[in-house]
Amino acid sequence: MEAGRQLAEVLQRLRREAGLTQTAMARRLGVSQPTLNRLEAAEQNVTLKTLTQLCRALHCTIGELFDGRVGFGGGHRRLRPPRTRPTKP
């Protein structure tokens, strides 16, 4: 399977398992909603920067992401809420 289509399927599966909208999932992943939309539709090739952001947010390696070995349970790694930075007073 083509890498772009493979990534699209993994992202769609993760979002649906979590019951998230594209907007909510994009926030968790640190990308814009239009970017997530294009990635899920396999209409955009993922950049190294975006791929790094996805892996960081999903706490997985690139290999785990493309193999689909990332998820919300059942032995897969879990998607955690986005980290927030403390605000300055």
N, C-alpha and C positions, 0 to 999 in steps of 0.2 A: 504494500500500500504506500502511496505517496506520503511523504512526511507532513505536508500541509494538511492533507485530509485526515491523517492519523491524529495530529494535534487538534484539529477541529472536533473530532469525535470525542477525544478525551475531555476537552473543555466543555462541550455540551453535556456530556455525562455528569461531570462534576457539578455543573450548575443545576442540572435537573435533580440530581440526588439531594442537593442542599435546598431545593425549592426556592432558588434565588432568581431574581430578574437579572437581565444583562447588566443593568445599571448597578445593582448591588454587588454582583460578582466582579464587575470591572473595578469597583472601589476596593474590594478585598484584594484584587490582584495588582492594583496600582497602575491600571491602564484606563484609557478612556472607553466609554461605552461604544462609540463607533469602531474603535480598534478591536474590541472584543467581538463585536458583530461581524466584522470582516474576517477575523481569525476563525470564528465558529463556522462561517460560510466557506472557508478555505479560499477566500477571495484576495487574501493578502499574505505574502510570505512574512514569516516572523523574523524580526531583526534580532541580532545577538543581544541588544539592550533589552528588548521586550522579553526575550526568552529567559534572560537572567532575572528580570523582575518576576516573571511567572514562577520560576523555580524557587526564588527566595520566598515569595508569598505562600507557595504550596509546601515549602520545606522538603524539597525533593531535588534529585539530580536531573540533568537533562535526559539521561537514559531512562530513569524512572518515569519521567513525564511522557516521553514518546512511547514507552512500553505500556503505558496505562497503569503503572503500578503506583498510582496516587489516588486517594479517595477519602471518603469520610468515615470509613469503618471497615470491618471485615479483614483486618490485617494490613490494610493500606495505610499510608501516611494520611494524616488529617489536615484539612484546610483550617487554619487558625484565623481568628479575627485579625484585621490589620493592626499592626503596631502603631501606637500613637506616640508622638513625641511630646514631651512635657512642654507646656506653653510657658513663655517667659512672663513674669509678672509685670 
